[in-house]
């Protein structure tokens, strides 16, 4: 049966034979393929119905059952379609994150990482990684890297490390000892007691400091809500809905703006009292000093007012003597009223024995504030006159020895002496100023001063002589160097007090330089002071004869040289006129008795001697002024020759030898005008040298200046092309490596007096200030009937007119740069470059918001919304929000600004909010569409801001 059954198998039955499964035929391939497709479709249907976790388990089970060839197949499939490979994180992540990762590596690991690939080398050599490592050890880069320079701080680190003088641990222990040397019991006990005392002192100081901070904390800084008091009746306040509904006429709106200005707080009296209530202690001070007698004059302090426009004024603040009250005020963005407010606040109701004013200016006017140059023309204006009258109330009277000292060379010209005379008549206070002739910056401070000086020369009253002399000698260099320093450090020290920053920089400068003290001879001033005091006691009818006899008596007591110096301190012109009058009196009285005749004869001989001496003194001063002119001109020509010898000749030689560093066109653009100036001033120097070689009192220099002034069109071409020259230098520096290397070799070397090419090109603009000062001094010491008098006046007019042209050009360029910087600084800022627009002040405030306006005014609460910054221009107010952004790996933060609105000044309303226990230093600014309730952090900032804004609105109304 079995045999038979086996013989009965047909081909169809053989094709249905299966292997491993009853469902998979063994030899029937089409059927096998069909069944496999059905099973795959069924499993796919199940796979679609499973959850994500079930799918993952199924895939995990399948991959475990796969062989190596099958897994390699899966890998190849993914590689073709998904491109799975190793990725460099530095090429995928943002650069800031990659740099943050690399910042955790030490210098050795950074150098190793730089050898991995070019992207890693570029990132690991960035200055932001190496600069903190250098600064940590006090290794500062001796120059500022350019924008295109790469890896400067890394090279500096490697150079410093390679020069280290290191010791092995055994050598260090032999020299310095070990850290754990045993100490005696007495030494340990003393050290513990010393540490305990120091810890106690530190904790007491910290506790006291916290208490003081808590007392002076402003209310809005704490983050609590604030409130505003009820509105003043004299301050109109219109909401936005009322504005839109009524549609105010332009004239009515102007009246409302002016009314809001008049309602602002002002200085209420000439004594400089504050617009806000003072403490009771300060009020009692005012009463005490008001009724004090002459016995307390010596206890009154000296007061010095220092302008921020002074170069390196930090060093000046550091040189102020102990006991002298010093105030640094901002030259820009302040008014005369705000300056009086600062003075009154510093004095606390007291009066000053003397007041010094150290500001910018020349021999004809004082540049006290931006827009306020005090001179003959504007001295009698109401606001200027009112300022000086109020300033006189802060000082002791003339009988009590009070005086004002201007550190501006007003005594070197007739116009300056006239300014001092009018101020003395206006205020009843004695005004004095230096009379020296000097071309260096602020060297006139150390020269002779006008009038008697009972307490010694004014510089000795307020300043330390050695430090002040060092500052005067370095002002030229510091004026340029400290501009860059202040620009870099201003964000860091913005929150600190001005006095602290000034003293830090000044002390650093004086600790690192050596100074020699100057000899100060006070015998001259003391002799004149004694003579005037004796003259006031005698009440003589012939004051000049009495003073002459007194000086001759003093002269006989001293050496001959000292006596000559004493006699030269009188003003030759005024004394000569008085001598002539006294001589006429002597001649009229020559018919008196014999005793009176002999006495008059003796006085006449004395007057003749003094007259001859003063004539010689005037001629000597005129000669010294001419020699100073020749010396300074020779130095100026030498600086111009440095440009020719160090820069022009090598560049032209390289161009002629087919190794050009710069093209002929660029050399022509940069140096053509300065070479023409050099040729002109060399001819001017030769004319001066020839005239000085044969100099006498009858010779003239005015005609040489007139001839020189007729050729000033060469300077005009230079100043017109000066911005183009600077741009060409910067462009060639960036685009031409050979020129960049050339400047690196020649800039700031001993040959160039440690100056760069752009700094050398600044000398022509500075020279005209020196010309003007020297010409004023020459005219002052030239007699009225001298031939050179008229030519000097003509030359002064020429140079003054051209200097005004230079100043106007500088001002226009600086204003354009300032407006361009503000446009780049404020995000979304509109175009600010318009004709005659300039920035007046920037004020940081906080914006407040009323939480509930339905309750009474005295109970309204306000909360701080955001920080604002006001940019005040002469025609508009720009409002922007202020934020702070932080840069990776940098300690300093960057202030960012976002534009909000701009309001024309003639459409701006101001309302003051009185202080209360909930809100302080608050005010309201209302425009045609928006309203801002703001507050300042300091009371002084609010008063100064409202004062400046008030004057700006009035000025815009008057246009």
C-alpha positions, 0 to 999 in steps of 0.5 A: 500500500505504501509502495503503491501510494508512493507511485501514485504521486503526480507532478501537481502533488509534488509542487505542493510539497512544503518546507518548514511551514505548511503555508509555504510551498517548496518548489512552486516559486510563483505560488511561493511569491504570492503567499509571501506578498500576502504575509507581508501585506498582513504584517504591514497592516498589523504594523500600521495598527500598532502603537509607537512602543509596539513598533519599536519592540517589533523592530528591536526583535527583528534586528536581533534576528538579523545576521551581519550581512542583513544589518550591513544592508540596513546600514547601507540603505540608511547611508544612501538615503539619510546621509548619516556621518560624523559632523563637526559641531563647530560647523553646525552650531552658532559661533557664540556657542562654539566659542563658549565651549572652547572657553573652558579649555586651558591655553595648552588644550586650545593650542592642541585644538588649533591643530585639528582643522582649519575651522577649529584653528580659526575659533581657538585663536579668537581674541575673546578666548585669549584676552581674559587669559592675558588680563588674568595675569596682568598682560595687557596688549600694548596697542589696539588691534585693527579690525582685520588683525587676527590672533593678536592676544594669542601671540601676546600670551605666547610671548609673555609666557616665553619670557617668564622667569620660572623656578622649580619647586625646590628652588622656590622653597629655598628662596621663599620658604614653604607655606606650612612653616611652623610658628610659635604660639605667641605668633599664632595668638597675635595673628588670630587677634589681628584677624579678629580685629580686622574682621570686626572693623570690616563688619562695622563698616559694612553695616554702616554702609548698608544703613546709609544706602537704605536712607538714600534709596529712591522710592521708585527703585524699590519696584513698589508702586508710586502715586502722583499728587493733584495737579497744579492749577497753573500747569495746564494738562490736556488729555489726548481725547480733549486734544482730538475733540477741540483741535487746538489752534497753533497760537493757543497751543503755543500759549499753553506750552509757554504757560507749562514752561513758566510753571516749572520750578526755578531758582527763587533768589540770588543766593542760589537757593534750591527749588526743592525744600532743603533739610533743616540742618542746611537752613540753619547753616544758612542763617549762621553764615548770614550773620557771622562777623569778620572774625570768621572770614578765614574759615570760609572755604575756597571754591573751584569750578572745573569744566568737563571740556578741560582736557584730562580734567580728572588729573585737575580734580586729583590736584585740588588741595584738601579743604577746597570745594571742587565741582566738575560740571558738564560743558554741554547740556547745561544752562546758567541756572543749572550751573548756579544750582550746582554751586549753591548745592555744593556750598550748602548756604555758605559763602566762599572766600574765593572762587576759581573758574577753570574752563575753556577760552582765549584772551578775549572770551570765556567758553563757560558753557555750550552756547555761552561764550562770555565776552564783550558782546554778550556780557550785558545780556539779561540772562548773562548779567543775572548769572554774574549778579547771582554768582557774586552773592555766593562770594565774600564781598570785596572788602572781606577779601573775596575774589573770582579767579578766571584760569583763562588768559583774559589779562593778555589782551585789551578786550579781556581786561575790559571784560574783567573790568565790566564784571567787577563793576557789575558784581562789586567783586574783584576779578583776576586772570593770568597775563602770561604769553605761552603757546602751549596748552594752559601754560598761561595758568602758571604765569603772572596774574593781574592785581594784588594777591594776598593769599598768593597766586591763584593756582597755589590757592586751589591746586597742588603746584607740582601736579598742576605743572605736570598736567599743564605740560601734558595737556597736548598729549592727554587731550587726544589720548584720553578721548579714546580712554573715556570712550572705552571706559564710559559704559563701565564707570557710568554708574559711579560718581564723577569724583571717584572716577576722576581721582582714580585716573588722576592718581594712576597718572601721578603714581606712574610719572616722576615730577619736579616741584616748581619754585614759586616766588611770592615776594613780588605779589607780597610787595605790591599787596603791602604797598596797596595796604599802606596806601589805603591806610595813609589816604595820600593825595598823591597815591602813585608817588607814595606807591613809588617811594614804597616800592623803592624802599622795598627794593633797597631792602632786597637784592637788585634783581628782585627789586627789578622784578617787583617793579615790572609787575605794574601795567606799563600803559596805565602807569605811564598815563598816571606818571604824566598826570603826576608830572603835570601836577608837579610842574603846576605846583613848582612855584610853592615854598622851597621845602615843598619844591624840594619834595616835589623835585624828589618825587619827579625824579622818582617818577622819571626813573619809574617811567624809564623802567616801565618803558624798558619793561614794555619793550622787553615783553614785546621782544619776548612775545616775538621770540616766542612766536619765532620759537613756536613757528620753528617747532611747527615747521619741524613737525610738518617736515616730519611728515615730508621726511618720514612719509612722503619721501619713502613713498615716492622713492618706492613708487620710482623704484617700481615697488610702489606702496601707494599709487601716485594718485593716493599720494597726491590726495593725502600729501599735496596740501600739507606739502604746500602748507609746509612751503608757505610756513617755511617762507613765513619762518624765514621772514620772521628769522630775518626780522628777529635777527635785527630786532629792536623796539621800532621794528614791526611784525604785523606786515609779515602776518598780513602777507601771510594772511593773504595766502591762507587759501592754501589752508582752505584747500587743506581743511576742505579736503581733510575728511577725504584725506582721512578716508583715503588713509583708512581705505589704503590701510585696509586694502593695501597690506604694504601700506599697513606695514609701512604705517606700522613701522613709522607711526608712533616712533621717536622720529615722529614724536610718538605720533601717528600720521593722522595726529600729525595732520592735526597740527595746522588746525591747532596753529591758528589758536597760537597765532591769535594768542601771540598777536593779542599779546603783541598788540597789548605790549605795543604802544598806541602810537607805534607803527606796528599797531595798525598792522597787528590789528589787521592781522588779528582780524584776518587770523580771527576770521579764518579761525572762525571758519575752521571752528565752524567746519569742525563743529559741522563735522562733529555734529554730523558724526554725532547725529550719525552715531545716534542713528546707528545707536537707536534701532528704527531711528528716522533720519536725523541729518538735517540742517542746523540740527544738533544734540543738546542733552541725553537724559535717562529716566523711567516711565511710570504708569497709573494703576487706578485713575478713579481714586483721589490724586493723593492715593493714586499708585504708579508702577514702573513700566520700562526705562526710557532715554530722551534725546533732546535736539534744538528742534525736537525731542526723540523718545526711545526705550532703553535696554541692556544686552550682554555679549558672551565672554564679556563683563561689560554690558551694552545699552540698546535703544528702540525708537518710540516717538519724536515730538517737535519742541513747540508742541510739547507740554511739561508738567511738574509732579511735586515730591511725596512719600510715594514718588520723587523726581517725577514729571509729565511730558505730553505730546500731541499723541502720547503722554509720558509720566517719567521720573529721574533717579537723582533730584539734580538730574530732574532739575537740570533736565527741566531747565535745559528743556525749558530753554530749548523750547523757548529757543524753538519758539523764538525762531 
